Amino acid sequence: MEMDNTHAKGQPPFTLKQFHISEDYGFLLPNPLMPLLSSQYLQGHRELFLAHLVLSFITMGYVWQEGEKGIAKILPRNLAIPFGEVSRMLELPPILVHTDLVLVNWKKKNPYGPLEIENLEPIISLPGGETTRGFILVTFLVEKAAAPGIKAVAQAVNGILQSDNRMLEEALQEMTNTLQDMISTLKKMHDYVEPAVFYGVTRIFFSGWKDNPALPEGLVYEGFSEKPLSYSGGSAAESTTLHAFDELLGIQHCKESAAFLYRMREYMPPHHRAFLKEIQSAPPLRHYILSCRNEALQTAYNKCVATLSDLRTYHITMVTKYIVIAAHKVKAKMTESSPASMRPPSFLEGRGTGGSGVLSFLKSVRDTTREAMITF
């Protein structure tokens, strides 16, 4: 930076101020805390989603950074207020949701390269290194694999509305193919996610403060809410994909599981919730097939249901490996002298980060999926 030789009368030509150097603090930045961030300059849903992503990751890091023993009970106002404002604008809760973790949290390393895990990176990650990165990106790829199936759901609804059996049969076949691709993609988790790291490091950062004994009253959002607020942690149940398949196929889950799944819809973007309501308002697919007694439709429907059940069975296999077996291995290595930092959070034992009793819930939704098979 060149010195400016033109200076006001009485002003020395060389001052610290022009270099942002303080006479009192030297090179130190006086009062380094930023003013309260405002959401008023954010434009459009893309910027709002990116803001929610960043604020949610900072929040989870802040709350859980010390593990189970040093949990923050209050979210500071300079984080709580902008997070609350952005969440209100998006009609999402102020906590990390599936949308943050997966749907908006990706970028290509090479913009012109393929949409494959070697060319992908999360925009933001959390502790857990390559395991956390792998978990985010494999889940992203499962959602990407689901895209043709989501398109097929819309095609199926149109097939029902137009009484076009051929269109409907093709849509059901496409959904079956999609579910098979989702299973194949989910298997990549074994290559990129280490069970001990996922269980012992990664999982706590997806945890929420609803029905959580570690934060029994919830979290205080300073300056945003006078009372503590309670929200569930991130969960695969927040993904709109399987909700859409369930709605179209008319899967009737048991009362407890259905209540949990419907509550998870509150953690989806409003336009995704609207998509599910639109499917729900269409004439029921099962009733349509039972009424027309078309064997080709019956076969296509039953294959689709069976593959959805297979996906849920494989999800149970994954949870068994990454949570149940991983927990047993950690406990086997623990001694009374093991430091607290090495102990995974006790409140997550046998539970999903969304708050469900994970294995019993997954088995329940898998079994009710199987029961949807149609027989004439």
C-alpha positions in Angstrom: 0.0 0.0 0.0 1.6 3.3 -1.1 1.4 6.3 1.2 -0.8 9.2 0.1 1.3 12.4 0.0 -1.8 14.6 0.0 -2.9 15.2 3.6 -4.9 17.7 5.6 -3.2 20.6 7.2 -1.9 19.7 10.5 -2.3 15.9 9.8 1.0 13.9 9.7 1.5 12.2 6.4 2.1 8.8 7.9 -0.6 7.5 10.4 -1.4 4.1 11.8 -5.1 4.6 11.1 -4.7 4.3 7.3 -3.4 0.7 7.9 -6.1 -0.2 10.4 -3.6 -0.3 13.2 -4.7 0.9 16.7 -2.7 3.3 18.7 -3.9 1.7 21.9 -3.8 -2.0 20.8 -1.2 -2.1 18.1 -1.8 -4.9 15.7 -4.5 -6.4 17.9 -8.0 -6.0 16.6 -10.0 -3.9 19.2 -13.4 -5.4 20.1 -13.2 -8.2 17.6 -16.7 -9.6 18.2 -18.9 -8.8 15.2 -22.2 -7.0 15.5 -25.3 -9.2 15.5 -25.7 -10.8 12.1 -28.9 -9.8 10.2 -30.9 -12.0 7.8 -32.4 -9.0 6.1 -29.8 -9.0 3.3 -30.4 -12.7 2.3 -32.2 -13.0 -1.0 -34.1 -16.1 -2.2 -34.4 -19.6 -0.9 -30.9 -20.6 -2.0 -29.2 -18.0 0.2 -31.6 -18.8 3.1 -30.8 -22.5 2.8 -27.1 -21.9 2.8 -27.5 -19.6 5.9 -29.5 -22.3 7.7 -26.8 -24.9 6.7 -24.0 -22.7 8.2 -25.9 -21.7 11.3 -27.0 -25.3 12.0 -23.5 -26.7 11.8 -22.1 -24.0 14.1 -25.0 -24.6 16.5 -24.3 -28.4 16.7 -20.6 -27.8 17.1 -21.2 -25.3 19.9 -23.7 -27.4 21.8 -21.9 -30.8 21.6 -18.2 -29.7 21.4 -17.4 -31.0 24.9 -19.4 -34.2 24.5 -21.9 -35.4 27.1 -20.2 -33.8 30.1 -20.0 -30.2 29.0 -23.1 -29.6 27.1 -24.0 -26.0 26.4 -27.5 -25.1 27.8 -27.7 -21.7 26.2 -27.2 -20.7 22.6 -25.7 -17.2 22.5 -27.8 -14.5 21.0 -25.4 -13.7 18.2 -26.1 -17.2 16.9 -29.6 -17.8 18.3 -31.2 -14.7 16.8 -30.1 -15.0 13.2 -30.6 -18.8 13.3 -34.1 -18.3 14.6 -34.9 -15.6 12.0 -33.6 -17.7 9.0 -35.5 -20.7 10.3 -38.8 -18.8 10.5 -38.3 -17.6 7.0 -37.7 -21.1 5.7 -40.4 -22.6 8.0 -37.8 -25.0 9.4 -36.8 -25.6 13.0 -33.6 -23.9 14.3 -31.6 -27.1 14.5 -29.6 -29.3 12.0 -32.0 -31.1 9.8 -31.6 -33.6 6.9 -31.9 -30.8 4.4 -28.8 -29.1 6.0 -26.7 -32.2 6.4 -27.4 -33.7 3.0 -29.6 -31.9 0.5 -27.8 -28.6 0.4 -24.4 -29.6 1.8 -22.5 -30.6 -1.3 -20.2 -29.3 -4.0 -18.1 -30.7 -6.8 -14.3 -30.5 -6.5 -14.1 -30.2 -10.3 -17.2 -28.4 -11.6 -17.0 -30.3 -14.9 -16.3 -33.7 -13.3 -18.8 -36.5 -12.5 -21.3 -36.6 -9.6 -19.3 -39.3 -7.9 -18.0 -39.4 -4.3 -14.3 -38.9 -5.4 -15.4 -35.6 -7.0 -17.7 -34.4 -4.1 -17.1 -32.5 -0.9 -19.5 -31.3 1.8 -19.7 -27.6 2.0 -19.3 -27.9 5.8 -18.5 -30.9 7.9 -18.2 -31.8 11.6 -15.7 -33.8 13.7 -15.1 -37.3 12.5 -12.9 -36.7 9.6 -13.3 -39.0 6.6 -16.1 -41.0 8.3 -18.3 -37.9 8.8 -17.5 -36.8 5.2 -18.3 -40.3 3.9 -21.6 -40.5 5.8 -22.8 -37.1 4.4 -21.7 -37.9 0.8 -23.0 -41.5 0.6 -26.4 -40.3 2.0 -26.3 -37.5 -0.7 -25.7 -40.2 -3.3 -28.7 -42.2 -2.0 -30.9 -39.1 -2.4 -29.5 -38.6 -5.9 -30.2 -42.2 -6.8 -33.8 -41.6 -5.6 -34.4 -38.8 -8.2 -35.9 -41.0 -11.0 -38.2 -42.6 -8.4 -39.5 -39.2 -7.2 -40.2 -38.4 -10.9 -42.0 -41.8 -11.2 -44.2 -41.0 -8.1 -45.6 -38.0 -10.0 -46.0 -40.2 -13.1 -47.9 -42.7 -11.1 -50.3 -40.1 -9.7 -51.0 -38.9 -13.2 -51.5 -42.5 -14.3 -54.2 -42.9 -11.6 -55.9 -39.6 -12.4 -55.9 -40.4 -16.2 -56.8 -44.1 -15.7 -53.7 -45.0 -17.7 -52.7 -48.4 -16.6 -49.6 -48.6 -18.8 -48.3 -45.3 -17.5 -48.9 -46.5 -13.9 -47.2 -49.8 -14.5 -44.1 -48.1 -16.0 -44.0 -45.7 -13.0 -44.1 -48.6 -10.5 -41.3 -50.4 -12.4 -39.2 -47.2 -12.4 -39.8 -46.9 -8.6 -38.6 -50.5 -8.2 -35.5 -49.9 -10.2 -34.8 -46.7 -8.2 -35.2 -48.5 -4.9 -32.7 -51.2 -6.1 -30.2 -48.4 -7.0 -30.7 -46.8 -3.6 -29.8 -50.1 -1.9 -26.7 -50.5 -4.1 -25.6 -46.9 -3.3 -26.2 -47.4 0.4 -23.8 -50.2 0.4 -21.0 -47.7 -0.3 -21.3 -46.7 3.4 -19.0 -49.7 4.2 -16.2 -48.2 2.1 -16.3 -44.7 3.5 -17.6 -44.9 7.1 -15.7 -46.4 10.0 -18.2 -47.8 12.6 -16.1 -46.9 15.7 -15.6 -43.3 14.5 -19.3 -42.9 13.5 -20.5 -44.3 16.8 -18.0 -42.6 19.0 -17.4 -39.2 17.3 -19.8 -38.4 14.5 -23.3 -39.3 15.9 -23.4 -36.9 18.9 -23.3 -33.9 16.5 -26.6 -34.9 14.9 -28.3 -35.1 18.3 -31.2 -32.9 19.3 -32.7 -31.6 22.5 -36.1 -33.2 22.5 -36.7 -36.2 24.8 -33.0 -36.1 25.5 -32.0 -36.6 29.2 -28.8 -34.6 28.6 -30.9 -31.5 27.9 -34.2 -32.4 29.6 -35.7 -28.9 29.3 -34.4 -28.2 25.8 -32.0 -25.4 24.7 -32.3 -21.7 25.5 -32.1 -19.6 22.3 -30.9 -16.4 23.9 -32.7 -13.3 22.6 -35.0 -15.4 20.4 -37.2 -17.3 22.8 -37.8 -16.7 26.5 -38.3 -20.4 27.2 -36.1 -23.3 26.2 -37.0 -24.9 22.9 -37.0 -28.7 22.2 -36.2 -30.1 18.8 -35.3 -33.6 17.5 -31.9 -34.3 16.0 -31.1 -35.1 12.4 -32.7 -38.3 11.2 -33.1 -40.3 8.0 -36.9 -40.1 8.8 -36.7 -36.4 7.8 -36.0 -37.4 4.2 -39.0 -36.8 2.0 -38.1 -39.7 -0.3 -39.4 -42.7 1.6 -42.4 -40.7 2.9 -43.3 -40.1 -0.8 -43.1 -43.8 -1.6 -45.1 -44.7 1.5 -47.8 -42.2 0.6 -48.2 -43.4 -3.0 -48.0 -47.1 -2.1 -50.5 -46.7 0.8 -48.2 -48.1 3.5 -50.0 -48.0 6.8 -47.5 -47.9 9.7 -48.5 -48.7 13.3 -49.7 -45.8 15.4 -46.5 -45.1 17.3 -44.3 -45.3 14.1 -46.7 -43.3 12.1 -46.8 -40.6 14.8 -43.0 -40.3 14.8 -42.9 -40.2 11.0 -45.5 -37.4 10.8 -43.6 -35.4 13.4 -40.5 -35.7 11.3 -42.3 -33.9 8.4 -42.2 -30.8 10.5 -38.4 -30.9 9.8 -38.8 -30.9 6.0 -38.9 -27.8 3.8 -42.5 -26.6 3.4 -42.5 -27.4 -0.4 -41.5 -31.0 0.3 -44.3 -31.3 2.9 -46.7 -29.9 0.2 -45.5 -32.5 -2.3 -46.5 -35.2 0.2 -49.9 -33.7 0.8 -50.5 -33.6 -2.9 -49.8 -37.3 -3.2 -52.0 -37.9 -0.2 -54.9 -36.1 -1.9 -54.7 -38.2 -5.0 -57.0 -41.3 -5.4 -55.5 -44.2 -3.4 -53.2 -46.4 -5.6 -54.1 -49.6 -3.7 -57.8 -49.0 -4.1 -57.3 -48.3 -7.8 -55.4 -51.6 -8.4 -57.9 -53.6 -6.3 -60.8 -52.1 -8.2 -59.5 -52.7 -11.7 -58.0 -56.2 -10.7 -55.2 -55.7 -13.3 -52.6 -58.5 -12.7 -49.8 -56.6 -14.4 -50.4 -53.7 -12.0 -50.6 -56.1 -9.1 -47.3 -57.6 -10.0 -45.6 -54.2 -10.5 -47.0 -52.9 -7.2 -46.0 -56.0 -5.2 -42.4 -55.9 -6.6 -42.2 -52.2 -5.6 -43.4 -52.9 -2.1 -41.0 -55.9 -1.8 -38.0 -53.7 -2.9 -39.0 -51.0 -0.4 -39.1 -53.6 2.3 -35.6 -54.8 1.1 -34.3 -51.3 1.5 -35.7 -51.1 5.0 -34.2 -54.5 5.8 -30.8 -53.3 4.6 -31.2 -50.1 6.7 -31.6 -52.4 9.7 -28.4 -54.2 8.7 -26.5 -50.8 8.6 -27.9 -49.7 12.0 -26.9 -53.0 13.5 -23.3 -52.6 12.3 -22.8 -48.9 12.9 -24.8 -48.5 16.2 -25.6 -51.8 17.9 -22.3 -53.8 17.2 -20.2 -50.6 17.5 -21.7 -49.9 20.9 -20.8 -53.4 22.1 -17.3 -53.1 20.9 -16.8 -49.7 22.6 -18.2 -51.1 25.9 -15.9 -54.1 25.7 -12.9 -51.8 25.4 -14.0 -49.4 28.2 -12.5 -49.7 31.7 -13.3 -47.7 34.8 -10.1 -45.7 34.2 -11.0 -44.8 30.6 -11.3 -41.0 30.2 -14.7 -39.5 29.7 -13.7 -38.1 26.3 -13.5 -41.7 25.0 -17.0 -42.6 26.1 -19.8 -42.2 23.6 -22.9 -40.4 24.9 -25.0 -42.6 27.0 -28.3 -40.9 25.9 -27.8 -42.3 22.4 -27.5 -46.0 23.4 -30.1 -47.9 21.3 -31.7 -44.7 20.1 -31.5 -42.8 16.8 -30.4 -39.1 16.7 -34.0 -38.2 15.9 -35.0 -39.7 19.2 -36.6 -43.0 18.1 -35.9 -46.5 19.6 -34.0 -47.1 16.4 -34.1 -50.9 15.9 -37.7 -51.4 17.0 -38.8 -48.5 14.9 -37.0 -49.7 11.7 -38.3 -53.3 12.2 -41.8 -51.9 12.7 -41.9 -49.8 9.5 -40.2 -52.7 7.5 -42.9 -55.2 8.7 -45.8 -52.9 7.9 -44.3 -52.3 4.4 -44.4 -56.1 3.8 -48.0 -56.2 4.9 -49.0 -53.9 2.0 -48.8 -56.7 -0.6 -51.9 -57.0 -2.7 -53.6 -60.3 -3.3 -56.8 -60.8 -5.4 
